Amino acid sequence: MKNQTLIGKQKKIFLFVLGLSTMLWPSSTQAIPYVNTDDTKASRDVTTIIDARKINPTTVEILLLDNQRRTLDFYGENIFRVFQDNSGGTIRDPEAKPEAQILVDNPRKKISKLELDENTDFVFMTTGKIKVQLDKRTLLLKVVNLATNTVVLEEVETPVFEKDKVTLTLKENSEEYFYGGGVQNGRFSHKGKSISIENQNSWTDGGVASPTPFYWSTSGYGVMWYTFKKGKYDFGLSEPGKVKLYHESNYLDVFYMISDGAVALLNDFYQLTGNPVLLPKFGFYQGHLNAYNRDYWKEDENGILFEDGKRYKESQKDNGGIKESLNGEKNNYQFSARAVIDRYKKQDMPFGWLLSNDGYGAGYGQTETLDGNIQNLKELGEYASKNGVEIGLWTQSDLHPKEGVSALLQRDIVKEVRDAGVRVLKTDVAWVGAGYSFGLNGVADVGHIMSYYGNDARPFIISLDGWAGTQRYAGI
């Protein structure tokens, strides 16, 4: 039966007495042969699903017995989204403060077909590549890869909705392995482990430096929660044989991707969230990051040997020594950022980019105004450009002018890019440390500014505390 409304013509209370009480599936295998359930009969209680209909060419709406609705929206032949808000909300983008966009502007691919069928016990949604099955009584979901005729994804418990938490439970196979979740320090393979999808600002083993609400399985599926809320993924640690996933959200919104292998599954993820940024050519060369507008250098026999044949030791505090600068404008050339460019050139070393303010409190000028400091930065940029080097900035504070901030630490990213020629940006926890939508918003802002005001320059952003979508703008 392929009508757009399938189950609604039945009575509101369904009692089925059929031959078999359960469906039996092989366990503990990576690729489970698919058994066609169209002709399988089972003993059923009152059905949970009372209606299923196509509401547009890519979307099926499931009406449940308690008058709740579940939406399955297909973003391609092998990618679909499951949405359910028991408070009555309709399918939507996740809340983001500040505003940020996980998905690309056009995340969909054309699907050749979306067939909606049913039998006594199940609702089926079939595209050219996958078959999605929902149990009418339990609402359990199962997905078949039609290319291999195998079950690749299977719920073993129905989703649990709590006040501020939604939990999914999937089947874990014995030969199945799991990867993803962003930068999970010291960990990349997660079978038998639990990972936090949470911005922890942690750089040590066991911490999370840049989470992503996505993982993929060697069984041939990937999962991406469409949320900015923190979560946790348990891959058989608390209960072997089960993958338990939750996010601290009050509604369910998750994407499933069905493909064979890491490359295909990552490409599915990139279809939704965008391809990783391709760095500009100079970004593949050596970079040099340091602060050249803050420290003092004083003669010390145990210090660093400089061009004048003397040794100097560096101090962030005024020790009576010579203060460094960007351009050597204070009779301090050997302690300047320009001198660094000269040293690479003298040693015939490949050199692509220079960050001259990479340190707390450094800034990039020693004048009394922001515009004066930007002019100082511009002069460095012009010198660097003559020597085949691009300049960039480390970001300690907000990127746009802000009342009450001293000229030394004041920022204006538009002028820095447009006037001074900045082509690299390195973020810091002081700016994007809040993570989630805040971090994504920040790198997206810079990515657009660098292209728009930088003569269509390809953005080169080095970041941390990312989320799904950060890869469109920044390297982590």
Rosetta blueprint (number, residue, H / E / L):
1 M L
2 K L
3 N L
4 Q L
5 T E
6 L L
7 I L
8 G L
9 K L
10 Q L
11 K L
12 K L
13 I L
14 F L
15 L L
16 F E
17 V L
18 L L
19 G L
20 L E
21 S L
22 T L
23 M L
24 L L
25 W L
26 P L
27 S L
28 S L
29 T L
30 Q L
31 A L
32 I E
33 P E
34 Y L
35 V L
36 N L
37 T L
38 D L
39 D L
40 T L
41 K L
42 A E
43 S L
44 R E
45 D L
46 V L
47 T L
48 T L
49 I E
50 I E
51 D E
52 A E
53 R E
54 K E
55 I E
56 N E
57 P L
58 T L
59 T E
60 V E
61 E E
62 I E
63 L E
64 L E
65 L L
66 D L
67 N L
68 Q L
69 R E
70 R E
71 T E
72 L E
73 D E
74 F E
75 Y L
76 G L
77 E L
78 N L
79 I E
80 F E
81 R E
82 V E
83 F E
84 Q E
85 D L
86 N L
87 S L
88 G L
89 G L
90 T L
91 I L
92 R L
93 D L
94 P L
95 E L
96 A L
97 K L
98 P L
99 E L
100 A L
101 Q L
102 I L
103 L L
104 V L
105 D L
106 N L
107 P L
108 R L
109 K L
110 K L
111 I L
112 S L
113 K L
114 L L
115 E E
116 L E
117 D E
118 E E
119 N L
120 T L
121 D L
122 F E
123 V E
124 F E
125 M E
126 T E
127 T L
128 G L
129 K L
130 I E
131 K E
132 V E
133 Q E
134 L E
135 D E
136 K L
137 R L
138 T L
139 L L
140 L L
141 L E
142 K E
143 V E
144 V E
145 N E
146 L L
147 A L
148 T L
149 N L
150 T E
151 V E
152 V E
153 L E
154 E E
155 E E
156 V E
157 E E
158 T E
159 P E
160 V E
161 F E
162 E E
163 K L
164 D L
165 K E
166 V E
167 T E
168 L E
169 T E
170 L E
171 K E
172 E L
173 N L
174 S L
175 E L
176 E L
177 Y L
178 F E
179 Y E
180 G E
181 G E
182 G E
183 V E
184 Q E
185 N L
186 G L
187 R L
188 F L
189 S E
190 H L
191 K L
192 G L
193 K L
194 S E
195 I E
196 S E
197 I E
198 E L
199 N L
200 Q L
201 N L
202 S L
203 W L
204 T L
205 D L
206 G L
207 G L
208 V E
209 A E
210 S E
211 P E
212 T E
213 P E
214 F E
215 Y E
216 W E
217 S E
218 T L
219 S L
220 G L
221 Y E
222 G E
223 V E
224 M E
225 W E
226 Y L
227 T L
228 F L
229 K L
230 K L
231 G E
232 K E
233 Y E
234 D E
235 F E
236 G L
237 L L
238 S L
239 E L
240 P L
241 G L
242 K E
243 V E
244 K E
245 L E
246 Y E
247 H E
248 E L
249 S L
250 N L
251 Y L
252 L E
253 D E
254 V E
255 F E
256 Y E
257 M E
258 I E
259 S L
260 D L
261 G L
262 A H
263 V H
264 A H
265 L H
266 L H
267 N H
268 D H
269 F H
270 Y H
271 Q H
272 L H
273 T H
274 G L
275 N L
276 P L
277 V L
278 L L
279 L L
280 P L
281 K H
282 F H
283 G H
284 F H
285 Y L
286 Q L
287 G E
288 H E
289 L E
290 N L
291 A E
292 Y L
293 N L
294 R L
295 D L
296 Y E
297 W E
298 K E
299 E E
300 D E
301 E E
302 N E
303 G E
304 I E
305 L E
306 F L
307 E L
308 D L
309 G L
310 K L
311 R E
312 Y E
313 K E
314 E E
315 S E
316 Q L
317 K L
318 D L
319 N L
320 G L
321 G L
322 I E
323 K E
324 E L
325 S E
326 L L
327 N L
328 G L
329 E L
330 K L
331 N L
332 N L
333 Y H
334 Q H
335 F H
336 S E
337 A H
338 R H
339 A H
340 V H
341 I H
342 D H
343 R H
344 Y H
345 K H
346 K H
347 Q L
348 D L
349 M L
350 P L
351 F L
352 G L
353 W E
354 L E
355 L E
356 S L
357 N E
358 D L
359 G L
360 Y L
361 G L
362 A L
363 G L
364 Y L
365 G L
366 Q L
367 T L
368 E L
369 T L
370 L H
371 D H
372 G H
373 N H
374 I H
375 Q H
376 N H
377 L H
378 K H
379 E H
380 L H
381 G H
382 E H
383 Y H
384 A H
385 S H
386 K H
387 N L
388 G L
389 V L
390 E E
391 I E
392 G E
393 L E
394 W E
395 T L
396 Q L
397 S L
398 D L
399 L L
400 H L
401 P L
402 K L
403 E L
404 G L
405 V L
406 S L
407 A L
408 L L
409 L L
410 Q L
411 R L
412 D L
413 I H
414 V H
415 K H
416 E H
417 V H
418 R H
419 D L
420 A L
421 G L
422 V E
423 R E
424 V E
425 L E
426 K E
427 T L
428 D L
429 V H
430 A H
431 W H
432 V H
433 G L
434 A L
435 G L
436 Y H
437 S H
438 F H
439 G H
440 L H
441 N H
442 G H
443 V H
444 A H
445 D H
446 V H
447 G H
448 H H
449 I H
450 M H
451 S H
452 Y H
453 Y H
454 G L
455 N L
456 D L
457 A L
458 R L
459 P L
460 F L
461 I E
462 I E
463 S L
464 L L
465 D L
466 G L
467 W L
468 A L
469 G L
470 T H
471 Q H
472 R H
473 Y L
474 A L
475 G E
476 I L
